[in-house]
């Protein structure tokens, strides 16, 4: 029952990753010039200059954090807050207003454009790790005629990139062990070790091997409580 519940959780994770991707696609913005900034040539030019600059600022900061997709969620939150805190001077002329609007719109649009590039990166990492974990499970199970259960790793909260990697690792592990593994005779001799009486240890190997954020064991039996307590101690 436990193994079946966890496999159901994997399916929920796949659905969640699809939802995230749909959100990212729908988040694409536009760089249309506002009607008020089409009033004259200077206002329009100022908007376009601001838009190009806002785009360049995002690219500059993205390079500063080494284009790390694991940080994109935090990166977007910080830059959005900073862009939105960019206040116009009092009694700003139209040209300045349009320059300000261009910087904001260019920056936000550039942030949105980063999202489609990262899911492929995170997904590919997960798929490759899943194959590695699957290979290890199959080779060990075949060599030893099955494995004994181990202790469960508890998966802690993850950011969206880790979530995608973990989910696609789960997916690839399942597919690899059931359909992709081949021995020297060209047969999938791993398949029997993905079903009863091995289904529990097969599922546990996936859970442990694909986990992105492992919570430490807790003497209280509640790892989340243990984690919170450690954080409180660090804050003091």
C-alpha positions as CSV (number, residue, x, y, z in Angstrom):
1,X,0.0,0.0,0.0
2,X,2.8,2.4,0.9
3,X,4.5,1.8,-2.5
4,X,1.3,2.3,-4.4
5,X,0.7,5.6,-2.5
6,X,4.1,6.9,-3.4
7,X,3.7,5.9,-7.0
8,X,0.4,7.9,-7.0
9,X,2.4,10.8,-5.6
10,X,4.8,10.5,-8.6
11,X,1.8,10.9,-11.0
12,X,0.6,13.9,-9.0
13,X,4.1,15.3,-9.4
14,X,4.0,14.8,-13.2
15,X,0.7,16.6,-13.4
16,X,2.1,19.4,-11.2
17,X,5.1,19.8,-13.5
18,X,2.8,20.1,-16.5
19,X,0.8,22.8,-14.7
20,X,4.0,24.7,-13.9
21,X,5.1,24.6,-17.5
22,X,1.6,25.8,-18.7
23,X,1.9,28.7,-16.2
24,X,5.3,29.6,-17.5
25,X,4.2,29.6,-21.2
26,X,1.2,31.8,-20.3
27,X,3.4,34.2,-18.4
28,X,5.0,35.5,-21.7
29,X,4.6,39.2,-21.8
30,X,4.6,41.7,-24.7
31,X,6.7,44.8,-25.4
32,X,4.0,46.8,-27.1
33,X,4.4,50.5,-26.7
34,X,1.7,52.1,-24.5
35,X,-0.6,54.4,-26.3
36,X,0.4,57.4,-24.2
37,X,4.0,56.9,-25.2
38,X,3.1,57.1,-28.9
39,X,2.2,60.7,-28.4
40,X,5.4,62.0,-29.9
41,X,8.7,60.7,-31.3
42,X,10.7,61.5,-28.2
43,X,8.3,59.7,-25.8
44,X,8.3,56.6,-28.1
45,X,12.1,56.7,-28.3
46,X,12.4,57.0,-24.6
47,X,10.1,54.0,-24.0
48,X,12.1,51.8,-26.5
49,X,15.4,52.9,-24.9
50,X,14.0,52.0,-21.4
51,X,12.7,48.7,-22.7
52,X,16.1,47.7,-24.1
53,X,17.9,48.7,-20.9
54,X,15.5,46.8,-18.7
55,X,16.0,43.7,-20.8
56,X,19.8,44.2,-20.6
57,X,19.7,44.6,-16.8
58,X,18.0,41.2,-16.4
59,X,20.6,39.6,-18.6
60,X,23.4,41.2,-16.6
61,X,22.0,40.0,-13.3
62,X,21.2,36.5,-14.7
63,X,24.9,36.2,-15.6
64,X,25.8,37.4,-12.1
65,X,24.1,34.4,-10.6
66,X,25.7,32.1,-13.2
67,X,22.4,31.4,-14.9
68,X,21.5,29.0,-12.1
69,X,17.9,27.7,-12.7
70,X,17.7,26.6,-9.1
71,X,17.8,30.3,-8.1
72,X,15.4,31.5,-10.8
73,X,12.3,31.6,-8.5
74,X,14.2,33.7,-5.9
75,X,15.9,35.7,-8.6
76,X,12.6,36.7,-10.2
77,X,11.1,37.6,-6.8
78,X,14.0,39.9,-6.0
79,X,14.1,41.6,-9.4
80,X,10.4,42.1,-9.6
81,X,10.4,43.8,-6.2
82,X,13.3,46.0,-7.2
83,X,11.8,47.0,-10.5
84,X,8.4,47.8,-8.9
85,X,10.2,49.9,-6.3
86,X,11.6,52.1,-9.0
87,X,9.6,55.3,-8.4
88,X,9.2,58.1,-10.8
89,X,10.5,61.6,-9.8
90,X,7.8,64.1,-8.8
91,X,6.1,65.9,-11.7
92,X,8.0,63.7,-14.3
93,X,7.6,64.7,-17.9
94,X,6.1,62.3,-20.4
95,X,9.4,61.3,-21.8
96,X,10.7,60.3,-18.4
97,X,7.4,58.5,-17.6
98,X,7.9,56.5,-20.8
99,X,11.5,55.7,-20.0
100,X,10.3,54.4,-16.6
101,X,7.6,52.3,-18.2
102,X,10.0,50.9,-20.7
103,X,12.5,49.9,-18.1
104,X,9.8,48.1,-16.0
105,X,8.1,46.4,-19.0
106,X,11.4,45.4,-20.5
107,X,12.7,43.9,-17.2
108,X,9.5,42.0,-16.4
109,X,9.2,40.7,-20.0
110,X,12.9,39.5,-19.9
111,X,12.2,37.7,-16.6
112,X,9.3,35.9,-18.1
113,X,11.5,34.9,-21.1
114,X,13.9,33.1,-18.7
115,X,11.3,30.5,-17.6
116,X,11.0,28.4,-20.8
117,X,14.8,27.9,-20.9
118,X,15.0,26.5,-17.4
119,X,12.4,23.6,-17.4
120,X,14.4,21.8,-20.1
121,X,17.6,22.1,-18.1
122,X,16.0,20.9,-14.9
123,X,14.0,18.2,-16.6
124,X,17.1,16.8,-18.4
125,X,19.1,16.6,-15.2
126,X,16.2,14.6,-13.6
127,X,15.9,12.2,-16.6
128,X,19.7,11.5,-16.5
129,X,19.8,10.9,-12.8
130,X,16.7,8.6,-13.1
131,X,18.6,6.5,-15.6
132,X,21.6,6.3,-13.3
133,X,19.5,5.3,-10.3
134,X,17.6,2.8,-12.4
135,X,20.8,1.2,-13.7
136,X,22.2,0.9,-10.2
137,X,19.0,-0.7,-8.9
138,X,18.8,-3.2,-11.7
139,X,22.5,-4.2,-11.6
140,X,22.4,-4.7,-7.8
141,X,19.1,-6.6,-7.8
142,X,20.2,-9.0,-10.6
143,X,23.6,-9.6,-9.0
144,X,22.2,-10.2,-5.5
145,X,18.9,-11.8,-6.6
146,X,17.0,-8.9,-5.0
147,X,17.6,-6.3,-2.3
148,X,16.5,-6.0,1.3
149,X,14.5,-2.8,2.2
150,X,16.4,0.2,3.6
151,X,15.4,3.2,5.6
152,X,13.2,5.7,3.8
153,X,14.6,9.1,3.0
154,X,12.1,11.9,3.8
155,X,11.8,14.3,0.9
156,X,11.8,17.9,2.1
157,X,10.4,21.0,0.4
158,X,12.0,21.9,-2.9
159,X,12.1,24.8,-5.2
160,X,10.5,24.5,-8.7
161,X,13.7,23.4,-10.5
162,X,14.4,20.7,-8.0
163,X,10.8,19.7,-8.1
164,X,11.0,19.2,-11.9
165,X,14.3,17.3,-11.6
166,X,13.0,15.1,-8.8
167,X,9.7,14.4,-10.7
168,X,11.4,13.5,-14.0
169,X,13.9,11.4,-12.1
170,X,11.0,9.4,-10.7
171,X,9.5,9.0,-14.2
172,X,12.8,7.9,-15.9
173,X,13.6,5.5,-13.1
174,X,10.2,3.7,-13.5
175,X,10.5,3.6,-17.3
176,X,14.2,2.6,-17.2
177,X,13.7,-0.3,-14.9
178,X,10.6,-1.6,-16.6
179,X,11.3,-1.0,-20.2
180,X,14.8,0.2,-21.0
181,X,17.2,-2.0,-19.0
182,X,18.8,-4.6,-21.2
183,X,21.3,-7.3,-20.2
184,X,24.0,-8.8,-22.4
185,X,21.4,-11.2,-23.9
186,X,19.2,-8.3,-24.9
187,X,16.5,-9.1,-22.3
188,X,15.2,-7.0,-19.5
189,X,16.2,-9.2,-16.6
190,X,15.4,-6.4,-14.2
191,X,11.7,-6.5,-14.9
192,X,10.9,-9.2,-12.2
193,X,12.5,-7.0,-9.6
194,X,10.0,-4.2,-10.3
195,X,7.0,-6.3,-9.2
196,X,6.0,-8.4,-6.2
197,X,7.7,-9.4,-3.9
198,X,10.2,-6.6,-4.7
199,X,7.9,-3.7,-5.5
200,X,8.4,-2.2,-2.1
201,X,12.2,-2.0,-2.3
202,X,12.0,-1.0,-6.0
203,X,9.8,2.0,-5.0
204,X,11.9,2.8,-2.0
205,X,15.1,2.9,-4.1
206,X,13.4,5.4,-6.4
207,X,12.2,7.5,-3.5
208,X,15.7,7.6,-2.0
209,X,17.7,7.9,-5.1
210,X,15.7,10.7,-6.8
211,X,15.2,12.8,-3.6
212,X,16.5,16.3,-4.0
213,X,16.2,17.6,-0.5
214,X,16.8,15.0,2.3
215,X,15.5,15.9,5.7
216,X,17.7,14.8,8.6
217,X,16.4,12.1,11.0
218,X,14.8,13.6,14.1
219,X,14.9,12.3,17.6
220,X,11.3,13.6,18.0
221,X,10.2,11.5,15.0
222,X,9.1,14.7,13.2
223,X,11.8,15.8,10.7
224,X,9.9,19.0,9.8
225,X,9.7,20.0,13.5
226,X,13.4,19.2,13.8
227,X,14.3,21.3,10.8
228,X,12.2,24.2,12.2
229,X,13.9,23.9,15.6
230,X,17.4,24.1,14.0
231,X,16.4,27.2,12.0
232,X,15.1,28.9,15.2
233,X,18.4,28.1,16.9
234,X,20.4,29.6,14.0
235,X,18.3,32.8,14.1
236,X,19.1,33.4,17.8
